[in-house]
Amino acid sequence: MTSTPIPLTLAPREEQVFPKLTPEQIARVAAHGRRRRVQAGEVLIKAGQQHFPFFVVTEGQLEGVSSTGMTEELISPLDVGQFTGELNLLTGRRGLATIRVTRPGEVIEVKRDDLLALIQTDAELSEIFMRAFILRRVALIDRGFGDVVLLGSSYSAETLRIQEFLSRNAQPYTYIDLDRDSAAQQFLDRFHVSPADVPVVICRGQTILRNPTNAEIADCVGFNQDIDATRMRDVVIVGAGPAGLGAAVYAASEGLDVLVLESNSPGGQAGYSMRIENYLGFPSGITGLELATRAFTQAEKFGAQLMIAKSAAHLRCDRKPYAIEIDDGASVPARTVIIATGAEYRGLPIENISRFNGAGVYYGATAMEARLCEGEDVIVVGGGNSAGQAAVFLADHARHVTMVVRSDGLSESMSRYLIQRIENNPAITVRANCQVVALEGAAHVERAWCRDANGNNEPENVRHIFVMTGAVPATKWLEQCVALDEDGFIKTGPDLSRDDLAAAHWPLARPPHLLETSLPGVFAVGDVRGGNIKRVASAVGEGSIAVAFVHQVLRE
Ligand SMILES: Cc1cc2nc3c(=O)[nH]c(=O)nc-3n(C[C@H](O)[C@H](O)[C@H](O)COP(=O)(O)OP(=O)(O)OC[C@H]3O[C@@H](n4cnc5c(N)ncnc54)[C@H](O)[C@@H]3O)c2cc1C
């Protein structure tokens, strides 16, 4: 997995993580804060504090200390011209580090709201702060610093779920593998945790969560601020994949009051990609996680409120303004709604499969994936048309394609012309009555195990598995509110027929805008939309286009 560095200049990395402001830059910060004297030993920010300010050192020295509740570790001393803060200062989450004074002197204290105003108006300081905050978060994650401890087992799916949730939310944490770590028992005893309670999450050394849900972890770690359920939002965006995040950045930067609900973690499907190489502006590729973290930070910088591990459970479309009911029982009113809930690829029931997403497991067969498996053997899982098309396409690039099909053959689920092409192609073999049941490999898939009809497991030395078992749109929560196509994807704009509009009692003289559903002021963008091109760039583009129409609807 490679990641694109953030540098906007060629300065060495350490200088970008802990830069020194010039006297002119310090003077510009001072205009937004107040100078105050500080004494040695004084604690300016306590780890776990929900609301905390930003400090620039103008005399003396500060130090940042990370604490798990069990141990304390020095992160870095901060000298004159250097400043405190990392991503949580922007996102309004709890502070990860304690900041205390090691040498008496003077600091400039800036409240969070004043810092946000400064970042929006001073491009040079914004670049320095944003880059430092993001790089500091990356360093905290790399060094395993943070105020969360996860005790679990690498063989447990629940442990993997929590690791994935913390990682995909860029939350640094310490992992203690109970199968390997001899000090683990000490931890368990100290917190009176029985082996049956694992995985266990300890937040800020205080709260113990036994096999918690993602929502419980989000609450404990402080991912979300309270929702003001009485506040009418200009737009509520449901889903924080590329389409939802794209919409959030454009809507918030254009002055709209935006709330984003995300049932899991920002980034959606793209967040699972180990390397996105076809997204504009990233010639050496970018990990889905990094793209999502940047977009999330960008949306929050412009003032969008994002709620993590909060699912939209129901759209109240029988009233205006609309309301979105959240799975925790809250209900938020909205003048307009952007549905960006995407689609879930039907995966394979293999425990460690997410570890190989983009590293040997793919859900689409484009020229990019074809290049990756040039001259190598591949497996295509599935017996439908998408699997057949993928097999035929990949056979031009790979050495050999094995189609693994659960049923007796292809005839039930695939078009005749595709079956003929597969049968006539010596580079494709069909293994019927077979399933992929396990994957092995270090950083990349190296071997797959296939189970035949007799229950025998056979290894295949293969590095590329294409899972083409179809995608299911995430539209259940909408019930009957908007018109769907025959596959359950949302119909929008010109795709809505007269009959669709009549059935939906479309009340306006104008036809639906591009990307507008059969419900006025409710838009659908990205993979959840019928006819959408399943790409990160098109999802982001549709998010931004929908915002242009949101403005028009708000003026109606
Ligand atoms: C492994 C993998 C690799 C890929 N690689 C590439 C690539 O390299 N290049 C490329 O262009 N495309 C790639 N794609 C395709 C691309 O990721 C998708 O087209 C894109 O993510 C679609 O974005 P979206 O926002 O519409 O939907 P999604 O990414 O599916 O995001 C939808 C979000 O909505 C949330 N959600 C769902 N229901 C609810 C609810 N009720 N309430 C709140 N939130 C909800 C989900 O949790 C999710 O985060 C890849 C896809 C996968 C799976």
The ligand as an SDF file (V2000), in Angstrom:
LIG
                    3D

 53 58  0  0  0  0  0  0  0  0999 V2000
  -12.5590   -2.2530   -3.4140 C   0  0  0  0  0  0  0  0  0  0  0  0
  -13.0210   -1.1660   -4.3450 C   0  0  0  0  0  0  0  0  0  0  0  0
  -12.0810   -0.4590   -5.0790 C   0  0  0  0  0  0  0  0  0  0  0  0
  -12.4830    0.5540   -5.9440 C   0  0  0  0  0  0  0  0  0  0  0  0
  -11.5290    1.2230   -6.6500 N   0  0  0  0  0  0  0  0  0  0  0  0
  -11.8940    2.2330   -7.4590 C   0  0  0  0  0  0  0  0  0  0  0  0
  -10.8980    2.9670   -8.1730 C   0  0  0  0  0  0  0  0  0  0  0  0
   -9.7120    2.6860   -8.0730 O   0  0  0  0  0  0  0  0  0  0  0  0
  -11.3220    3.9880   -8.9560 N   0  0  0  0  0  0  0  0  0  0  0  0
  -12.6380    4.3320   -9.1000 C   0  0  0  0  0  0  0  0  0  0  0  0
  -12.9230    5.2940   -9.8030 O   0  0  0  0  0  0  0  0  0  0  0  0
  -13.6010    3.6420   -8.4440 N   0  0  0  0  0  0  0  0  0  0  0  0
  -13.2610    2.6080   -7.6390 C   0  0  0  0  0  0  0  0  0  0  0  0
  -14.2260    1.8880   -6.9850 N   0  0  0  0  0  0  0  0  0  0  0  0
  -15.6440    2.2950   -7.1540 C   0  0  0  0  0  0  0  0  0  0  0  0
  -15.9240    3.5230   -6.2440 C   0  0  0  0  0  0  0  0  0  0  0  0
  -15.3610    3.3090   -4.9680 O   0  0  0  0  0  0  0  0  0  0  0  0
  -17.4140    3.7850   -6.1290 C   0  0  0  0  0  0  0  0  0  0  0  0
  -17.9360    4.0300   -7.4110 O   0  0  0  0  0  0  0  0  0  0  0  0
  -17.6730    5.0110   -5.2280 C   0  0  0  0  0  0  0  0  0  0  0  0
  -17.1850    4.7760   -3.9270 O   0  0  0  0  0  0  0  0  0  0  0  0
  -19.1560    5.3380   -5.1460 C   0  0  0  0  0  0  0  0  0  0  0  0
  -19.3120    6.3830   -4.2430 O   0  0  0  0  0  0  0  0  0  0  0  0
  -20.7000    6.6820   -3.5130 P   0  0  0  0  0  0  0  0  0  0  0  0
  -20.4300    7.7890   -2.5650 O   0  0  0  0  0  0  0  0  0  0  0  0
  -21.7630    6.8490   -4.5030 O   0  0  0  0  0  0  0  0  0  0  0  0
  -21.0830    5.3510   -2.7290 O   0  0  0  0  0  0  0  0  0  0  0  0
  -20.3100    4.5240   -1.6010 P   0  0  0  0  0  0  0  0  0  0  0  0
  -18.8600    4.6210   -1.8010 O   0  0  0  0  0  0  0  0  0  0  0  0
  -20.9610    3.1890   -1.6210 O   0  0  0  0  0  0  0  0  0  0  0  0
  -20.6610    5.2810   -0.2440 O   0  0  0  0  0  0  0  0  0  0  0  0
  -21.9610    5.2320    0.3120 C   0  0  0  0  0  0  0  0  0  0  0  0
  -21.8690    5.5530    1.7970 C   0  0  0  0  0  0  0  0  0  0  0  0
  -23.1890    5.6630    2.3230 O   0  0  0  0  0  0  0  0  0  0  0  0
  -23.2330    5.0330    3.6020 C   0  0  0  0  0  0  0  0  0  0  0  0
  -24.6220    4.6210    3.8700 N   0  0  0  0  0  0  0  0  0  0  0  0
  -25.3200    3.6270    3.2930 C   0  0  0  0  0  0  0  0  0  0  0  0
  -26.5800    3.5810    3.8060 N   0  0  0  0  0  0  0  0  0  0  0  0
  -26.6550    4.5730    4.7280 C   0  0  0  0  0  0  0  0  0  0  0  0
  -27.6960    5.0390    5.6000 C   0  0  0  0  0  0  0  0  0  0  0  0
  -28.9360    4.4900    5.6140 N   0  0  0  0  0  0  0  0  0  0  0  0
  -27.4290    6.0770    6.4350 N   0  0  0  0  0  0  0  0  0  0  0  0
  -26.1970    6.6650    6.4380 C   0  0  0  0  0  0  0  0  0  0  0  0
  -25.1820    6.2630    5.6250 N   0  0  0  0  0  0  0  0  0  0  0  0
  -25.4160    5.2380    4.7830 C   0  0  0  0  0  0  0  0  0  0  0  0
  -22.2760    3.8600    3.4650 C   0  0  0  0  0  0  0  0  0  0  0  0
  -21.8060    3.4180    4.7360 O   0  0  0  0  0  0  0  0  0  0  0  0
  -21.1710    4.4590    2.5990 C   0  0  0  0  0  0  0  0  0  0  0  0
  -20.1450    5.0320    3.3810 O   0  0  0  0  0  0  0  0  0  0  0  0
  -13.8580    0.8630   -6.0940 C   0  0  0  0  0  0  0  0  0  0  0  0
  -14.8160    0.1490   -5.3620 C   0  0  0  0  0  0  0  0  0  0  0  0
  -14.4050   -0.8510   -4.4910 C   0  0  0  0  0  0  0  0  0  0  0  0
  -15.4360   -1.6160   -3.7010 C   0  0  0  0  0  0  0  0  0  0  0  0
  1  2  1  0
  2  3  1  0
  2 52  2  0
  3  4  2  0
  4  5  1  0
  4 50  1  0
  5  6  2  0
  6  7  1  0
  6 13  1  0
  7  8  2  0
  7  9  1  0
  9 10  1  0
 10 11  2  0
 10 12  1  0
 12 13  2  0
 13 14  1  0
 14 15  1  0
 14 50  1  0
 15 16  1  0
 16 17  1  0
 16 18  1  0
 18 19  1  0
 18 20  1  0
 20 21  1  0
 20 22  1  0
 22 23  1  0
 23 24  1  0
 24 25  2  0
 24 26  1  0
 24 27  1  0
 27 28  1  0
 28 29  2  0
 28 30  1  0
 28 31  1  0
 31 32  1  0
 32 33  1  0
 33 34  1  0
 33 48  1  0
 34 35  1  0
 35 36  1  0
 35 46  1  0
 36 37  1  0
 36 45  1  0
 37 38  2  0
 38 39  1  0
 39 40  1  0
 39 45  2  0
 40 41  1  0
 40 42  2  0
 42 43  1  0
 43 44  2  0
 44 45  1  0
 46 47  1  0
 46 48  1  0
 48 49  1  0
 50 51  2  0
 51 52  1  0
 52 53  1  0
M  END
$$$$
